[in-house]
């Protein structure tokens, strides 16, 4: 399932250079494509993530997998100081052009360029699924968060209604690539997206992995019927 960087489709074993190359290839129209394929729900998912973090003015929050910084800008509306980090330089360059006021820097979720306990809160939206070692990434997020700090993972998940789940999976595998061909600069990447969503653990399984990585009081809330889930935890 691999492609060269020119093909810009990552394999499901999620090698970092493949993932970065894939996102470099979709950077220019990434925000527009996300809004179209989510039927506009991406905006409400970002607002829900900000609310779940419970940010206060003066706090520091890290947005991992920030891409073009649209999620980082949403977090900053709380009054907290929000910093975005992403593996893809193409996404960061696009974000700097579109949102020069948003602090964005290059950073690997497995080796974040921050000292221990640097942040009051951390979040990762639609990017944990693309890391090749989920458990190590969750531990790294815990490392840079102060004791008592908060985590919110916003990620695609498993719809809870069986009938809706069938319709949703059909959309993922059949309709999403068609829509992506109309609006994305690299529709192949969205075939990977659909495949990676299907391979991702359901809500309870992900909650167990978050707890095992050093986060306490783990809970989740479904959005859009479970298409997306917000998982929350407290740094122990």
Secondary structure as UniProt FT lines:
FT   TURN            5..7
FT   TURN            12..13
FT   HELIX           16..26
FT   HELIX           27..29
FT   HELIX           30..37
FT   TURN            38..40
FT   HELIX           41..53
FT   TURN            57..58
FT   STRAND          60..64
FT   TURN            67..69
FT   HELIX           70..76
FT   TURN            77..79
FT   STRAND          81..86
FT   HELIX           89..98
FT   TURN            100..101
FT   STRAND          103..106
FT   TURN            109..110
FT   TURN            116..117
FT   STRAND          119..125
FT   HELIX           128..130
FT   HELIX           134..143
FT   STRAND          145..156
FT   HELIX           162..170
FT   HELIX           171..175
FT   HELIX           176..183
FT   HELIX           188..199
FT   HELIX           203..212
FT   TURN            213..214
FT   STRAND          215..223
FT   HELIX           224..226
FT   STRAND          228..235
//
